[in-house]
Amino acid sequence: MLIVLVIAVGSIMLATHRLVLSSAAAEIARLEARGDVDSAAAVIGSLALGGDHGVRAYRSTAGPVHCVVLRAAPLGGAFSAFEVAGRGCAAVSVVDR
């Protein structure tokens, strides 16, 4: 019974971390698509998921769409083998100055 509870709580924590990563990835993609890389770096720096591995960001641009994928292994113990990811995309804004 206890093992089922541990697995259930761990699963909820992994899902929560994935939601946090997805939300942050969408925000970072929007900021970077507008050219605000300093604010995007601040968002990445503010992510504290409790893991020792930190958050890794991967970026890609396909035409007018800029995408960001964030990956992290946020839990310790037996759940440290799991890595969660979140992805967000935004249309690139071209600003003439």
N, C-alpha and C positions, 0 to 999 in steps of 0.2 A: 504494500500500500504506500509506503514511504517513497519508494522508487518512482511510482507513478506520479506522485506529487512533485518530486524533484524534476522529473522530465516535463511535466506540465508547466511548472514555473519557469524552467529554462527555456521552453518553447515560447512562452509569452515574452520573456526578456529578449530573445532573438528577434521576434517579430517587432517589438518596440524599437530595437536598434535599427532594424531595416527601415522602419517608418521615419526615424530621425535622419538616417542617411539619405533616403529618397527626398525628403523635404529640403535638406541642406543642398543636395545635388541640384535640385531645381532652382533654388535661390542662387547658387554659385553660377549655374549656366546662364541665368538671366543677367547677373551682374557682369560676367565676362563677355556676354554677347553685346552688352552696351559699352564695353571697354573699361569698366570699373574693376580692374584687377586687384587693387589694394583692398577694396571692400570684400572681394571674393576671398582673398587670402585671410582676412580677418575672420570670415565665417568658418573657414577650415580650421583656423587656430582655436576657435571657440568650441569646437567639438571635443567633448570629454566623455568618451564612452566607457571609461573604466578599464580599458585594456592596455597592456604594455606595448602593443604593436603599433599603435597610432592609426591614423586614417590615411589611406593612400588615395590620391586623386588621379584619374586618367581622363584625358580630354580628347575629343575628336570633333572635326568639323566636316560636314558633308553639304556642300553648297551653302545655302543660307541658314543652315541649322548647326548650332554649336551644342554638343552634348558633353556632360560630365558624369563620370561613374566614380562613386566613392566606395571604397572597400575597407573593412576593418574586421578584426577578430576581437569583439568587445568583451567577451566573458573569460573568466579564468577556469581552472579546474578541468573537468571532463569536457566542458563546452568550448574550451579554447581551440579545439580542432575545427570548429565551425567558423566560417567566414561569411559575413553578411555584406550585401552590396545594395546600393541605391543608385538610380539613374535619373537624370533630369536633362531636358533639352530645351533650347530657346532659339528663337529666330534672331539672327545677327542683325543688329542695327547699324546702319551706315550713317554716320553723322558728318556732314560737310562743315568745316570750320573756316 
